[in-house]
Each structure stands twice: as C-alpha cells, then as structure tokens.
Amino acid sequence: MTDEPGLLQRAEALLPTMLDRFRELVNCESPSSSPQHLKNCAELLSPWLSAAIRRPVKVVRVDDNVHLLASAVAPKVLVLGHFDTVWPLGTIQDWPFSITDGVATGPGTFDMKAGIIQAIAAVELLADPSHVSVLLTSDEEVGSATSRTLIENEARRAGAALVCEPSADGAAVKSGRKGIALYRVEVRGRAAHAGLEPELGVNAAVELAHQIITIAGFASGETSVTPTVLAAGSTTNTVPEFARCEVDARSWTPRGLEDVDRAMSALTPHLPGAVVMVSGGIDRPPFEESMAESLLAEAALAAEQLGLAPLAAVRSGGGSDGNLTAAIGVPTLDGLGAVGGHPHARNEHVDVATMPRQAALLASLLVRLGDRSPME
C-alpha cells in the first residue's frame, strides 16, 4: 500500500489556485436561511468539483435546498462537507475576506469553506478518483434535515466517510463527537392584570423558571443539559400567559441522551393551572470513538508516509454530519479540514500555509482507502 508520489509537493503547487478559489467561495455568501444564495454557492462549486473528480456533479434538490453529489459507481469512501454558514447575508460587507501574515479571515473561512477547497484539491491530486464519492450539503448548520437521507445512503454505499470539518487545535483530527438532543419547552398559563388582580393569573414565566431549574438538574457527569434561549410575557403590566425556552443536551453515549430524553418527556407543571409542552428530541446520535479506529490508523500511516508530524486525535463536544454516518455503522473520521480556530466567531480564521499539507493528507488517505478491499 503506497501513496501517490510527490503528493505534498504537488499540493504546494496548487496553493495559488486554492487561495483564489478560497477568496471567491468566501465572497459567495451562503447563509443556511437563503436558498438563492445557497444555489449560487452550489453553482460556483460545481465546475471546480466536476473538473477535479473528472465526472459530472449532480445537483440534488430537496425542498428549498440544493446539495452537490459526485457519486462514484463503486465507491470505497465518501468525502463529506457543507457549504452553508451561520453568518447572515451582508456580513461580507463589514467583514471582508482577507489574508494577513498568512492568516485568512472572513465569514465561513474556518467552518468550513477552507475544508471544501482542500477537499477539491485532494481529489484533484489523485491519479484515479474513481473510488471516491463527494457530497457537499447546504443545511448542516441547521440540522441537516434535507440532506440526512442522502448522507446516510451515500455513506452506506461507500463504506467509509471522511468529514472535512475544521480540525481541532494543533491540526488534530476528530475521532468522536457528542450526540445532540434539542428541545423546546412551552408553558401556557393565564393572563391577568399584574397590578389589579395578579392572583387571577397563572404566571407562565414563574412556571418556566421552575422548569429551567429542573431541566438543568438533568445534567450528569459529561452529559450536559443547557437551557439556552428564553422568552416570556407581552407587556410589563400583564401576568405572562406564555413562556418558552430552548434546551441543548449533549452526551458521549446513546444512553446519556436517552436518559435526558425520558426526563424531558416526563416534565410536569409546578403551578396549578399551568400547562407544560415539550417538543424535540435526539437530533444527532453520538459519534463513538470505535467508529473512527480503522480510519484513524490509516490516516496516521498516511501522515507518516508524507513526513508530517504524528497525527493527533481528539473528541469534540460539537456535532457534525459525521455523527450521522458513524451512527449507522459506517467507519468515520472527522476534522480533516482547515487548521485555524474559532468557528462561528468574528475571529474565525485559517492558517493558509497549512492548506496544502491538509489537502495532501486527505489525498494520501484517499489513495490508501482505494487500495482496501470492500470488506476491510
């Protein structure tokens, strides 16, 4: 099993093209909430990916979303990424793409437009990419509702998934992720005048406060349960009739999420006359480390063959589409994308000097997986 010769050097030669594409891709804003801008981004990416993989790219439309799929006839590996971002339309106007002292900044640079550029370069470096499928989706940041079935089907066909989400600190890959459960708790009380006859009301805000204390108590060990967005009331002189909160729960194990799910479903009112309604549930199952073991070993060998530093691996509390592929039993390795920091923050950035190295590592891993038999 050998890597293609000169991968690192050839990846270095691609850096000018990578940076030109990187700038163009970041400037093509693609918030998850804007179908037209997601379509524009897909149209930009499609010819780059098609040229790199040397076959047509299919645009898959699901509801208002478009996803790009370059599916191999007999795939051995799926390269997975997303081009939607958390940044509102117009962010590029006051935070334009820039590269200063080798550091690229701008909306979506780290999460995960640099990773997409690196993935396209990695495929381009292959002498034969016929065993590689690539799927770029447009709704990862909002839960992958329209792409989940597509992701799972393509991952099953390929038998292995490489996710080009950002790397962890020190260019570490991600060999596990917490699962995520999301809930909305809604409380209905009874409105009344807050000054004249508050005793006739049922205060939804007070009921919600009781619920929040209860919910926070569901956290246990490394399972977190966090009430996040809260809202209650309509005017300052009215006993609140309605209140609600969002809840984010995360766990390394399926049982941890299942325990939270049962507890959330069993919430009952504290105040007479109040009604508590809970919606939501487990959104992304945990990505357990056992699902990364075989691919991590291959990636470590690929890094060694390229003369890179020993490859580190960490678990991450954040979720990705890697949770979906790992949960259906497909070996998955995540965090193969950009080196930088601070996703979803104004200081999001990418170390551009590392982009060829990351592309070469991915290409080397793709070569090694192409040499595996389908049963490995």
TIVOPA-680019 format. One record per residue: residue number from 1; y, x negated, z of N, C-alpha, C in turn. Coordinates in steps of 0.1 Angstrom, whole numbers. Layout:
% TIVOPA-680019
ATOM torgu n.north n.east  n.up ca.north ca.east ca.up c.north c.east  c.up
ATOM   NUM       Y      X     Z        Y       X     Z       Y      X     Z
...
//
This chain:
% TIVOPA-680019
ATOM torgu n.north n.east  n.up ca.north ca.east ca.up c.north c.east  c.up
ATOM     1     -12     -9     0        0       0     0      12     -9     0
ATOM     2      20     -9   -11       32     -18   -12      44    -10   -16
ATOM     3      56    -15   -11       68      -9   -15      72    -13   -29
ATOM     4      81     -6   -36       86     -10   -49      95    -22   -47
ATOM     5      94    -32   -56      101     -45   -54     116    -43   -54
ATOM     6     123    -51   -46      138     -51   -47     145    -39   -43
ATOM     7     139    -30   -35      145     -17   -31     159    -19   -25
ATOM     8     159    -28   -15      172     -30    -7     183    -35   -17
ATOM     9     179    -44   -25      190     -50   -34     194    -39   -44
ATOM    10     185    -32   -49      189     -21   -59     196    -10   -52
ATOM    11     193     -7   -40      201       2   -32     216     -2   -30
ATOM    12     217    -15   -27      231     -21   -26     239    -19   -38
ATOM    13     232    -21   -50      239     -20   -63     244     -6   -65
ATOM    14     237      4   -59      241      18   -61     253     22   -52
ATOM    15     257     14   -43      267      18   -33     280     23   -39
ATOM    16     286     17   -50      298      23   -56     296     37   -61
ATOM    17     284     40   -67      282      53   -72     280     63   -60
ATOM    18     273     58   -50      271      66   -38     285     70   -31
ATOM    19     294     61   -31      307      63   -24     315     73   -33
ATOM    20     314     71   -46      322      81   -55     316     95   -53
ATOM    21     303     96   -53      297     109   -51     300    115   -37
ATOM    22     300    106   -27      303     110   -13     317    116   -12
ATOM    23     326    109   -18      340     114   -18     341    128   -24
ATOM    24     335    129   -36      335     142   -43     328    153   -36
ATOM    25     317    150   -29      309     160   -22     317    165    -9
ATOM    26     323    156    -2      331     160    10     343    168     6
ATOM    27     349    164    -5      361     172   -10     357    186   -15
ATOM    28     345    188   -19      340     201   -23     336    208   -10
ATOM    29     345    215    -4      342     222     9     331    232     8
ATOM    30     323    233    18      312     242    17     309    248    31
ATOM    31     318    256    37      315     263    49     304    273    48
ATOM    32     296    274    58      284     283    57     288    298    54
ATOM    33     301    301    57      305     315    56     311    319    42
ATOM    34     311    309    33      318     312    20     308    310     8
ATOM    35     302    321     4      292     320    -7     297    313   -20
ATOM    36     310    316   -23      315     310   -36     316    295   -34
ATOM    37     321    290   -23      322     275   -21     309    269   -20
ATOM    38     299    276   -14      285     270   -14     280    269   -28
ATOM    39     283    279   -36      278     279   -50     285    267   -57
ATOM    40     298    265   -55      305     253   -61     298    240   -57
ATOM    41     294    239   -45      288     227   -40     274    225   -46
ATOM    42     267    236   -48      254     235   -54     255    231   -69
ATOM    43     265    236   -75      268     232   -89     271    217   -91
ATOM    44     278    212   -81      282     198   -81     269    189   -79
ATOM    45     261    193   -69      249     185   -66     238    186   -77
ATOM    46     236    197   -83      225     200   -92     223    189  -103
ATOM    47     233    185  -110      231     175  -120     227    161  -115
ATOM    48     233    158  -103      230     145   -97     215    145   -93
ATOM    49     211    155   -86      197     156   -82     187    156   -94
ATOM    50     191    164  -104      182     165  -116     181    152  -123
ATOM    51     192    144  -124      191     131  -131     183    121  -122
ATOM    52     184    122  -109      177     113  -100     162    116  -100
ATOM    53     158    128  -100      144     132   -99     137    134  -112
ATOM    54     145    134  -123      141     134  -137     133    147  -140
ATOM    55     138    158  -135      132     171  -139     143    181  -135
ATOM    56     142    194  -141      152     204  -138     152    208  -123
ATOM    57     164    212  -118      165     217  -105     167    232  -106
ATOM    58     160    239   -97      161     253   -97     171    258   -87
ATOM    59     179    267   -91      188     274   -81     181    286   -76
ATOM    60     178    287   -63      172     298   -57     182    306   -49
ATOM    61     183    319   -54      193     328   -47     186    337   -38
ATOM    62     191    338   -25      186     347   -15     198    354    -9
ATOM    63     199    367   -11      211     374    -7     223    367   -13
ATOM    64     233    363    -4      245     356   -10     244    341   -10
ATOM    65     233    336    -6      231     321    -5     224    315   -17
ATOM    66     228    303   -21      221     296   -31     215    283   -25
ATOM    67     203    280   -29      196     268   -25     191    260   -37
ATOM    68     191    247   -36      187     239   -47     172    233   -44
ATOM    69     164    236   -54      150     231   -53     145    224   -65
ATOM    70     141    211   -62      134     203   -73     120    202   -68
ATOM    71     111    211   -73       98     212   -68      88    204   -76
ATOM    72      80    196   -70       70     188   -78      58    197   -81
ATOM    73      51    193   -91       39     201   -95      28    199   -84
ATOM    74      26    187   -80       16     184   -69      23    175   -59
ATOM    75      32    181   -50       39     173   -41      31    167   -30
ATOM    76      35    155   -25       30     149   -13      40    148    -2
ATOM    77      52    151    -5       63     150     5      75    159     1
ATOM    78      81    165    11       93     173     8     105    166    15
ATOM    79     115    163     7      128     158    13     137    170    15
ATOM    80     142    171    27      149     183    31     163    180    37
ATOM    81     173    188    32      186     187    37     194    200    35
ATOM    82     207    200    40      215     211    38     229    207    34
ATOM    83     236    215    26      250     211    22     260    221    28
ATOM    84     257    230    36      267     238    43     272    230    55
ATOM    85     284    233    59      290     226    71     296    237    80
ATOM    86     300    232    92      306     241   102     321    242   100
ATOM    87     327    234    91      341     233    90     348    245    82
ATOM    88     358    251    87      364     262    80     371    258    67
ATOM    89     371    267    57      378     264    45     392    260    47
ATOM    90     397    249    40      410     244    42     411    232    51
ATOM    91     400    229    58      400     217    67     403    204    60
ATOM    92     399    203    48      401     191    40     416    188    38
ATOM    93     424    198    39      439     197    36     445    188    47
ATOM    94     441    191    60      447     183    70     438    172    76
ATOM    95     426    171    70      417     160    74     409    156    62
ATOM    96     416    149    53      410     145    40     400    134    42
ATOM    97     391    133    32      381     122    32     388    109    31
ATOM    98     383     99    39      389      86    38     379     76    43
ATOM    99     381     64    38      373      52    42     382     41    47
ATOM   100     381     38    60      390      28    66     381     18    73
ATOM   101     382      5    70      374      -5    76     359     -2    76
ATOM   102     355      4    65      341       7    64     336     19    70
ATOM   103     345     27    75      341      40    82     347     52    75
ATOM   104     338     61    70      342      73    63     343     84    73
ATOM   105     354     92    71      356     104    79     360    115    70
ATOM   106     359    127    76      362     139    68     352    150    72
ATOM   107     355    163    69      346     174    73     332    173    66
ATOM   108     322    172    75      308     172    69     303    159    65
ATOM   109     311    148    68      306     135    64     293    131    70
ATOM   110     292    132    83      280     128    91     269    139    90
ATOM   111     274    151    91      264     163    92     267    172    80
ATOM   112     260    171    68      252     159    66     253    154    51
ATOM   113     266    154    47      268     151    32     264    136    29
ATOM   114     266    127    38      262     113    35     247    113    34
ATOM   115     240    121    42      225     121    41     220    126    28
ATOM   116     227    136    22      223     141     9     225    130    -2
ATOM   117     237    123    -1      239     113   -11     229    102   -10
ATOM   118     225     98     2      215      88     4     201     93    -1
ATOM   119     198    106     1      185     111    -4     185    111   -19
ATOM   120     195    114   -26      196     114   -40     194    100   -45
ATOM   121     201     90   -39      199      76   -42     185     71   -40
ATOM   122     179     76   -29      165      71   -26     155     76   -37
ATOM   123     157     88   -42      149      94   -52     151     86   -65
ATOM   124     164     83   -68      168      76   -80     161     62   -80
ATOM   125     159     56   -69      153      43   -68     138     42   -71
ATOM   126     132     54   -71      117      54   -73     114     53   -88
ATOM   127     104     45   -91       99      44  -105      92     57  -109
ATOM   128      86     64   -99       79      76  -102      81     86   -91
ATOM   129      90     95   -92       93     105   -82      85    118   -83
ATOM   130      74    118   -91       67     130   -95      60    136   -82
ATOM   131      58    129   -72       51     134   -60      61    139   -50
ATOM   132      74    139   -53       85     143   -43      91    156   -47
ATOM   133      91    165   -37      100     177   -39     112    175   -30
ATOM   134     123    181   -35      136     180   -27     141    194   -26
ATOM   135     145    198   -14      151     211   -11     164    209    -3
ATOM   136     175    214    -9      188     214    -3     193    228    -1
ATOM   137     195    232    12      198     246    15     213    247    19
ATOM   138     217    260    20      231     263    23     233    271    35
ATOM   139     224    272    44      226     280    56     220    275    69
ATOM   140     218    261    69      212     255    81     221    257    93
ATOM   141     234    256    92      243     256   103     244    270   109
ATOM   142     239    280   103      239     294   108     225    300   110
ATOM   143     215    291   111      202     296   115     191    296   104
ATOM   144     195    293    91      185     292    80     178    305    78
ATOM   145     185    316    79      179     329    78     174    332    63
ATOM   146     182    327    53      178     330    39     170    319    33
ATOM   147     169    307    40      161     296    35     148    294    42
ATOM   148     146    300    53      134     297    62     121    298    54
ATOM   149     119    309    47      106     311    40     105    301    29
ATOM   150     115    298    22      115     287    12     111    274    18
ATOM   151     117    270    29      115     258    36     100    257    40
ATOM   152      95    267    46       81     267    51      71    267    39
ATOM   153      74    274    29       65     274    17      64    260    10
ATOM   154      76    254     8       76     241     2      70    230    11
ATOM   155      72    231    24       67     221    33      51    222    33
ATOM   156      46    235    33       31     236    32      26    230    20
ATOM   157      32    232     9       28     227    -4      27    212    -4
ATOM   158      38    206     2       39     191     2      30    184    13
ATOM   159      29    191    24       20     185    35      27    175    43
ATOM   160      40    172    41       48     163    49      63    166    46
ATOM   161      71    164    56       86     167    55      94    156    60
ATOM   162     103    151    53      113     141    57     127    148    57
ATOM   163     133    148    68      146     155    70     157    145    71
ATOM   164     167    147    62      178     137    61     190    141    69
ATOM   165     188    148    81      198     150    90     203    136    96
ATOM   166     215    136   102      220     123   107     210    116   117
ATOM   167     211    103   117      203      95   126     209     96   140
ATOM   168     201     91   150      206      90   163     213     77   165
ATOM   169     218     74   177      225      61   179     216     50   175
ATOM   170     223     40   169      215      28   165     206     30   154
ATOM   171     209     40   145      201      43   134     186     48   137
ATOM   172     184     52   149      171      57   153     168     70   146
ATOM   173     155     72   142      151      84   136     148     94   148
ATOM   174     145    107   144      143     117   154     128    122   153
ATOM   175     121    120   164      107     123   163     104    136   171
ATOM   176     114    143   176      112     156   183     125    162   185
ATOM   177     125    175   186      137     183   189     134    195   198
ATOM   178     143    198   207      142     210   215     141    223   206
ATOM   179     133    232   210      134     245   204     146    253   209
ATOM   180     150    263   202      162     271   205     159    285   205
ATOM   181     164    292   216      164     307   216     179    311   218
ATOM   182     183    322   211      197     327   211     197    341   215
ATOM   183     205    345   224      206     359   228     220    364   229
ATOM   184     222    377   228      234     384   231     231    394   242
ATOM   185     239    394   252      237     403   263     250    412   263
ATOM   186     247    425   261      258     435   261     257    445   273
ATOM   187     269    447   279      269     456   290     278    468   287
ATOM   188     273    480   290      281     492   289     284    498   303
ATOM   189     296    499   306      300     505   319     307    518   317
ATOM   190     317    521   325      325     533   323     340    530   325
ATOM   191     348    534   316      363     531   317     369    540   327
ATOM   192     380    535   333      388     542   343     401    535   344
ATOM   193     412    542   349      424     535   352     423    526   363
ATOM   194     427    513   361      425     503   371     434    505   383
ATOM   195     445    512   382      453     514   394     452    528   400
ATOM   196     450    538   392      450     552   398     436    555   404
ATOM   197     425    552   396      412     556   401     401    547   397
ATOM   198     402    534   401      392     524   397     378    528   402
ATOM   199     377    535   413      364     539   418     356    548   409
ATOM   200     363    554   399      356     562   390     350    554   378
ATOM   201     353    542   377      348     534   366     336    526   370
ATOM   202     329    521   360      318     511   362     322    498   355
ATOM   203     325    488   362      331     476   356     321    468   349
ATOM   204     322    468   336      312     460   327     314    445   329
ATOM   205     326    441   332      329     427   334     322    422   347
ATOM   206     323    430   358      316     426   370     301    426   368
ATOM   207     296    436   361      281     436   358     277    424   350
ATOM   208     285    420   340      282     408   333     283    396   341
ATOM   209     292    395   351      292     384   360     279    382   367
ATOM   210     274    393   372      261     393   379     250    388   370
ATOM   211     250    393   357      240     389   348     241    374   344
ATOM   212     253    369   343      255     355   340     249    346   351
ATOM   213     252    349   363      246     341   374     231    342   374
ATOM   214     225    354   371      211     355   370     205    346   358
ATOM   215     212    347   347      208     340   334     208    325   336
ATOM   216     219    320   342      220     306   345     208    301   353
ATOM   217     203    309   362      192     306   371     179    305   363
ATOM   218     178    309   351      166     308   343     163    293   339
ATOM   219     173    285   339      171     271   336     162    264   346
ATOM   220     153    255   340      143     249   349     139    236   343
ATOM   221     140    225   351      137     212   346     145    208   333
ATOM   222     138    205   322      145     201   310     147    213   301
ATOM   223     144    225   306      148     237   298     162    242   302
ATOM   224     171    242   293      185     246   296     187    261   292
ATOM   225     195    268   299      199     282   296     213    283   299
ATOM   226     221    284   288      236     283   290     243    295   284
ATOM   227     249    303   293      259     314   288     270    307   281
ATOM   228     274    312   269      285     305   262     297    314   259
ATOM   229     297    321   249      309     329   245     309    342   253
ATOM   230     320    345   260      321     357   268     333    366   263
ATOM   231     331    379   265      342     388   262     341    401   270
ATOM   232     352    406   275      352     419   283     366    425   283
ATOM   233     366    438   284      378     445   286     386    448   274
ATOM   234     397    457   275      405     460   264     420    459   268
ATOM   235     424    464   280      437     463   285     437    459   299
ATOM   236     448    454   304      449     449   318     448    460   328
ATOM   237     451    472   324      451     483   334     439    492   333
ATOM   238     428    487   326      416     496   324     404    489   330
ATOM   239     396    496   337      383     491   341     375    488   329
ATOM   240     370    476   326      363     473   314     351    482   311
ATOM   241     350    488   300      339     497   296     328    489   290
ATOM   242     332    478   282      322     470   275     324    455   279
ATOM   243     313    447   279      314     433   280     302    427   273
ATOM   244     303    414   270      291     408   263     292    393   265
ATOM   245     281    386   263      280     372   263     269    367   254
ATOM   246     271    355   249      261     348   241     254    338   250
ATOM   247     241    336   248      233     327   256     225    318   247
ATOM   248     226    305   250      219     294   243     208    288   252
ATOM   249     195    289   248      184     284   256     177    273   248
ATOM   250     173    262   254      166     251   247     155    246   256
ATOM   251     144    242   249      133     236   256     125    227   247
ATOM   252     118    217   253      109     208   246      96    215   242
ATOM   253      93    226   250       79     232   248      80    246   244
ATOM   254      70    251   237       70     266   234      69    274   247
ATOM   255      62    269   257       61     277   269      75    279   276
ATOM   256      83    268   276       96     269   282     104    280   276
ATOM   257     104    281   262      112     291   256     105    305   258
ATOM   258      92    306   259       86     319   261      89    324   275
ATOM   259      90    315   285       93     319   299     108    324   299
ATOM   260     117    318   292      131     323   291     131    336   284
ATOM   261     123    337   274      123     350   266     119    362   275
ATOM   262     108    360   282      104     370   291     114    374   302
ATOM   263     121    364   307      131     366   318     143    373   312
ATOM   264     147    370   300      158     377   294     155    391   291
ATOM   265     143    394   286      139     407   283     138    416   296
ATOM   266     136    410   307      135     417   320     148    420   327
ATOM   267     159    416   322      172     418   329     174    433   332
ATOM   268     179    435   344      182     449   348     196    450   354
ATOM   269     203    461   354      216     462   359     217    460   374
ATOM   270     228    455   379      231     454   393     239    466   398
ATOM   271     248    471   390      257     482   394     252    495   390
ATOM   272     252    505   398      248     519   394     257    524   382
ATOM   273     250    529   372      257     534   361     259    524   349
ATOM   274     256    512   352      257     502   341     245    501   333
ATOM   275     247    498   320      235     496   311     236    482   305
ATOM   276     225    475   305      224     461   300     214    461   288
ATOM   277     219    456   277      211     455   265     210    440   260
ATOM   278     198    436   257      196     422   253     190    422   239
ATOM   279     196    414   230      191     412   217     189    397   214
ATOM   280     182    394   204      179     380   200     165    376   205
ATOM   281     163    363   204      150     357   208     149    343   204
ATOM   282     136    338   202      134     324   198     138    323   184
ATOM   283     147    313   181      152     311   168     145    299   161
ATOM   284     144    288   167      137     276   162     127    271   172
ATOM   285     114    271   169      104     266   178     106    251   181
ATOM   286     101    246   192      103     231   194      96    223   183
ATOM   287     102    212   180       96     201   171      89    191   181
ATOM   288      76    193   183       69     184   192      66    171   186
ATOM   289      66    160   195       65     146   190      52    143   183
ATOM   290      42    151   186       29     148   180      30    151   165
ATOM   291      39    159   160       41     162   146      48    151   138
ATOM   292      53    141   145       60     130   139      52    117   139
ATOM   293      41    117   146       34     104   149      30     96   136
ATOM   294      24    103   127       19      97   115      30     92   106
ATOM   295      40    100   104       51      96    96      60     85   102
ATOM   296      61     86   115       69      75   122      62     62   120
ATOM   297      49     61   121       41      49   118      44     44   104
ATOM   298      44     52    95       47      48    81      61     43    79
ATOM   299      70     50    86       84      46    85      87     32    91
ATOM   300      80     30   102       81      17   109      76      6   100
ATOM   301      65      8    93       60      -2    84      69     -4    72
ATOM   302      75      7    67       85       6    56      97     -2    61
ATOM   303     102      0    73      113      -8    78     110    -23    79
ATOM   304      97    -25    83       93     -39    85      92    -46    71
ATOM   305      86    -38    61       85     -44    48      98    -47    41
ATOM   306     108    -39    45      122     -42    39     129    -53    47
ATOM   307     124    -57    58      131     -68    65     141    -62    75
ATOM   308     140    -49    78      150     -43    87     146    -45   101
ATOM   309     155    -42   110      152     -42   124     142    -32   128
ATOM   310     134    -34   138      123     -25   142     129    -11   143
ATOM   311     122     -1   138      127      13   138     125     19   152
ATOM   312     136     25   157      136      32   169     135     47   167
ATOM   313     129     54   176      128      69   175     132     75   188
ATOM   314     138     87   188      143      94   200     140    109   198
ATOM   315     140    116   209      140     131   208     155    136   209
ATOM   316     157    147   203      171     153   202     171    167   208
ATOM   317     182    170   215      184     183   220     188    193   210
ATOM   318     194    188   199      198     197   188     187    201   179
ATOM   319     189    212   172      179     217   163     182    214   149
ATOM   320     172    215   140      173     214   126     162    221   119
ATOM   321     162    220   106      151     227    98     138    219   100
ATOM   322     139    207   106      127     200   110     119    208   120
ATOM   323     126    216   128      118     224   138     109    234   131
ATOM   324     114    239   119      106     249   112      94    243   105
ATOM   325      95    231   100       84     225    93      74    220   103
ATOM   326      78    215   114       69     210   124      61    221   131
ATOM   327      68    233   133       62     244   140      51    250   132
ATOM   328      51    248   118       40     254   110      29    244   108
ATOM   329      29    232   115       19     222   115      20    212   104
ATOM   330      32    211    98       34     201    88      40    188    94
ATOM   331      34    176    92       40     164    98      54    162    93
ATOM   332      63    159   103       77     159   100      84    147   107
ATOM   333      93    141   100      101     131   106     116    134   102
ATOM   334     124    133   112      138     138   111     148    126   114
ATOM   335     161    128   111      171     118   114     170    107   104
ATOM   336     166    109    92      166      98    82     179     97    74
ATOM   337     189    104    78      202     104    71     212     94    75
ATOM   338     224     98    77      235      88    78     235     81    92
ATOM   339     241     70    93      244      63   105     259     64   108
ATOM   340     262     69   120      276      72   124     276     79   137
ATOM   341     284     90   138      284      97   151     293    109   150
ATOM   342     291    117   161      300     128   165     299    140   154
ATOM   343     287    145   152      287     157   143     294    169   149
ATOM   344     301    177   140      308     189   144     321    186   152
ATOM   345     325    174   151      337     170   159     347    163   149
ATOM   346     360    163   153      370     158   144     369    142   142
ATOM   347     361    136   151      359     122   149     345    119   143
ATOM   348     339    129   136      327     127   128     330    116   118
ATOM   349     320    107   117      322      95   108     308     89   104
ATOM   350     309     81    94      297      74    88     301     60    86
ATOM   351     291     51    89      292      37    86     287     35    72
ATOM   352     296     33    62      292      33    48     284     21    45
ATOM   353     285     10    52      278      -2    49     263      0    51
ATOM   354     259     10    59      245      13    62     239     22    52
ATOM   355     247     28    43      241      38    34     230     32    24
ATOM   356     232     21    18      221      15    10     209     13    18
ATOM   357     210      8    30      199       5    39     191     18    42
ATOM   358     198     28    45      192      41    48     185     47    35
ATOM   359     191     45    24      185      50    11     173     42     8
ATOM   360     173     29    10      161      21     7     150     24    17
ATOM   361     153     27    29      142      30    39     136     43    35
ATOM   362     144     53    31      138      66    27     130     64    14
ATOM   363     135     56     4      127      53    -8     114     46    -5
ATOM   364     114     37     4      102      29     7      92     39    14
ATOM   365      97     47    22       88      57    29      82     67    18
ATOM   366      90     71     9       85      80    -2      74     73   -10
ATOM   367      76     60   -13       66      53   -20      53     52   -13
ATOM   368      54     49     0       42      48     9      35     62     9
ATOM   369      42     73    10       36      86    11      30     90    -2
ATOM   370      35     85   -13       29      87   -26      16     81   -28
ATOM   371      13     70   -20        0      63   -21     -10     70   -12
ATOM   372      -6     80    -4      -16      86     5     -24     96    -2
ATOM   373     -36     98     2      -44     109    -3     -39    122     3
ATOM   374     -42    134    -4      -37     146     1     -41    150    15
ATOM   375     -53    144    20      -58     148    33     -53    139    44
ATOM   376     -45    129    41      -40     120    51     -29    126    59
//
